[in-house]
Amino acid sequence: MIGIYFSGTGNTKYCIDKFINNIDNNSDIISIESKDIKEKLLKNKDIVFAYPIYYSNLPKIVREFIIINKGLFNNKNVFIVATMGLFSGDGAGCSAKLLKRYGANIIGGLHVKMPDCIADVKALKRSEEKNKKIILKAENKIISSAQRFKNNNTTKEGLNVFYHIAGLLGQRLWFYNKTKEYSSKLKVDNNKCIKCKKCISLCPINNLEIIGNKIITKNKCTMCYRCITNCPAKAITLLGKKVIEQNKIDNYID
């Protein structure tokens, strides 16, 4: 078995680590950004695939990964873990539909609510105490699902038609264009920016570069919030106009 994942700010990586290690702590867990991902997929029949959900849909980078590597999923058994800040409906089903098209056998799904990664919208911010409670509840749910996985009685969240309707009407129908293409909305305040280049090295799709002592974007943001959460000067925004709080999973784990 292998665990593969995309994680913007760390929530999804935390969840797949917890899930896999409660099943078999000798299994590999590898990011879809890794240069070894194709080799690892070829060698494993059973896959746990984890990713965050944005607006009840797949991040653009995750959808492209599946399509580009469609041949690697044929005849594979795939369990899907979808993480979210609020609600997704059919978060696991979003990738299941694609994976089935490419010959995968979907054996189950799990939805995990985590602290919201969006750092520049005040309405989404919760207290540290509430976020710790969210993580504790998530841990218990993950452990329970992992035990069911070991007993060949996998959870099936996000996979049937009722989940699909909930996801469609809940957010995706209204916000589909938010994730259909990469975003051009990422903004860098170069008056605040200290030119540490941390955002450039962290971006999963090389959307940022420095030209003439300014950080500029290439209008190809996958909305993962990795650069925003890790910018020491809080100089980068996407949905809002200023950074309210940079959520990091390590802040809530003792």
N, C-alpha and C positions, 0 to 999 in steps of 0.2 A: 504493500500500500504506500501511496505517496500523497502528501498534502501540498496543494498548489494554491497560491493566493495573490490577490492584489490588495494592498493596504496603503491608504493615503497617509493617515496620521497615526496608525498603530493599532486601532481598534480591531480590525479584521485579523491582523497577524496574531494578536493576543488570543482571539477566539479560536482560530485554527490550531494554534499551539496547545491550548487547553484541551480541545477536542481530540486531537491526534494523540497527545501524551496520555490521555485517559483510555486509549485503545491499545496503542503500541508505541512506547517511547523510543523504539529503535527505527521508526519510519522517518523518511526524509520529509522535510517541510521546506518548500522552495518558492520564491517569488516568481511570478510570470515575467518579471524583468530580468531574471537571471539568464546568463548566456548558456547555461546547462539545462534549461527547462525542457527543450525538445528531447534531448537524450534521456532525461529522467522519465518523461512521459512514455517514451517508447518502451522502456523496461518494466513498466508497472501496469497491471491489469485493473487494479482498484485505485480510484482517485477520490480524494476529498477536495472539492474546489470551493474556495471561499473568496468573497468579494463584498464591498459595500454597495448599497443601493442608493441612487440619487433620483428623487422625484418618482419613486416607484419604478425605476428603470435601471438598466445596466449602465455603468460608466462606459463612455465611448472606448476607452482603452481596453476594457475587458471584452466588449463585443468584438473589437478588431482582433484581439488575441485568439478568440475562439474561431473566427472566420479564417484567419491566416493559417491556423494550425488544425483545420478541420479534419485532416486525414489522421491525426494522432488520437482522435477520440473514438474511432470506429471499434466496436466490440469491447469498449471499456465500461466498467461499472463505476458510475459517478454519483457521489453523495454531495449535495450542495449546501453550503453554509452562507446565508445572506445576512449581513449586519446592517443596521439602520439606526437613525437617530430618533425618528418618530414612528413611521408607518410605511409599509410597502405593499401589503396585499399579497402579490405573487412574486416576491423578490427572487425566490429560488426558481420559480417557473420561468422567469425571464431568460435565464440561460438554458434551462431544461429544454425549452422549445427548440433552440438552436442546436444544442448538443444531440438531441434525438434525431434531428435532420441529418446529422453527420454520423449516425450509427451508434451513438452511446446508449447505454442502458442506465436510466436514472433510477437509483435505488432508494432515494430519500432526500428530504430537505429539512433544513432547520433555519428558523428566523431568530436573530438575536438582537435585542435592543441594547444600544450602547450610548455612552455620552456623545452628544452631537459634536461633530468635528468642525462645523461652521463657526468660524471665529469672529465674524464681522456683522452678525445679526443679533441684536440684544434680546429679542423675543425668544430666541432659542437657548439662551444661557440658563443653566441650572446651578444651584449651589454645590459646593464640594460634597456636602453631606448627601444630597440627592444623587449625585453622580456615583458615589461610593455604593449606595443602595442599588442603583441600576446595575453596577458591575457585579455585585454579590448575587443578585437575582439571575444575571446572565450566566455566571459561573455555575450556579446550581442547575440551570436549564441545560447548559452544555454537557455537564457531567452526566445528567440523566439521559440525554440523547446519545451520548457515547456508550453508555451501558446498554441501551437498547440496540445500538449498532452491533455491539459484540454479541448480543443475543439474537441477531438476525431478525429484529423487529424494529426496523428503522422508523424514525419520525418522518412524516410526509408533508411538512408545512410548505405552503406556497405552490403546491403542484396541481391542485384540482381546479375545476371551472369556477367554483365559488371564490377561491383566492384570486383567480384571474379577473373576475368581475370587480372585486374589491380594489385591486390594484389599478385597473383601468379607470374606474369612476373616482377613486380616491385622489389620485394625482396625475397618472400618466396621460390621461386624455387631455388634461389642461396644460401640462408642462412638457409634453413629448419633445418639443423643439429645444428644450434646455439640454437634452442629452443626445439628440439625434446627431449633432455635429459637435466638434470641439468649440469651446467658447472663446470669444474675442474680448471678453469683458474684464479680464485680469488687469489690474492697475498697480503700477509701482510709483510711489511717491519718492522721486529721486532727491528731494530736499531732506527727507528723513533717512534715506538709504545710506548705509555706511560702506557700501561696496565690498562686503565680505565675501560675496559670490556663493554664499551657502545655498541660496535658492537655485542657482544654476546647477550646482552639483546634485541637488536633491530631486529636481524635476524629472519625472519618469518618461517624459516625451521631448525633452530638450526644447522646451518652449521659451526659455529665458537665455539671454546673452548680454554681454556688456560691450557697448560701442561708445566710444568717446566719453568714457567715464560715467556712462549712464546704463542702468539695467533696462533693457527693453524686452517686450514680449513679441512672440511671433504669431499671436492670435490662434494658438492651438492648445488651449488649456482643457484638461480633462476634469477639472473641478475637484481634484483630490484634496486640496487645502494643505498639502504638505509644505509648500513654500511659505504660506501664510502663517501656519502654526509654528514654524521654526525660524522665522525672520527675527533676529535679535532687536531690530529697530522698529518692528511692527509697521513696516513701510509698504506692505502689500495687502490689497483687498480684492474681493471678487463681487460679492453680492451687496455688501454694505459700503459705507464710506470711511469707516475706521475700525480698527481691530478692538473688539471688546474684551475678549479673553482667548488666549491660545490654549485650547484643550489638548492635553497630552495624557495618554493612558497611565504613564508613570506617576502622574500627580495624584492619582486616586488609589494606588496600590501600595499597601504597607510593606 
